[in-house]
């Protein structure tokens, strides 16, 4: 999997998580992140680390598994 494909998966997963939480700010708060970090993931300007991927997954009650937020770290 190349970087472009990884970024597409992350962007889609974060967008889905935002939809589940209603706003970027709400997702950020639930995950203990900043809204700016969520924006970077949505734009493909950054990729979540493993611990961040787990926090994002927990913020959406596991409806999106950590590997969807960080396929460059976790295996499916």
WOCOR-V470186 format. One record per pair of residues at least 24 apart in sequence whose C-alpha atoms are under 10 Angstrom apart, sorted by the first residue. I is the first residue (numbers start at 1). GAP is how many residues later the second one is. Records with the same first field share a line. If there is no record, write none. Layout:
BEGIN
I = GAP ; GAP
END
This chain:
BEGIN
1 = 70 ; 71
2 = 70
3 = 41 ; 44 ; 69
4 = 40
5 = 66 ; 67
6 = 38 ; 41 ; 62 ; 63 ; 64 ; 65 ; 66
7 = 34 ; 35 ; 36 ; 37 ; 38 ; 39 ; 40 ; 62 ; 63 ; 64 ; 65
8 = 33 ; 34 ; 35 ; 36
9 = 35 ; 58 ; 59 ; 60 ; 61 ; 62
10 = 31 ; 32 ; 33 ; 34 ; 36 ; 37 ; 38 ; 43 ; 57 ; 58 ; 59 ; 60 ; 61 ; 62
11 = 27 ; 28 ; 29 ; 30 ; 31 ; 32 ; 33 ; 34 ; 35 ; 36 ; 57 ; 58
12 = 29 ; 30 ; 56 ; 57
13 = 28 ; 29 ; 43 ; 44 ; 51 ; 52 ; 53 ; 54 ; 55 ; 56 ; 57
14 = 24 ; 25 ; 27 ; 28 ; 29 ; 39 ; 42 ; 43 ; 50 ; 54 ; 55
15 = 24 ; 26 ; 27
16 = 44 ; 47 ; 48
17 = 39 ; 40 ; 42 ; 43 ; 46 ; 47 ; 52
18 = 24 ; 38 ; 42
19 = 41
20 = 39 ; 40 ; 41 ; 43 ; 44
21 = 38 ; 39
26 = 33
27 = 29 ; 32 ; 33
28 = 27 ; 28 ; 31
29 = 30
30 = 25 ; 26 ; 28 ; 29 ; 30
31 = 24 ; 25 ; 26 ; 27 ; 28 ; 29
32 = 24 ; 27
41 = 28
47 = 24 ; 25
48 = 24 ; 25
49 = 24
50 = 24
END
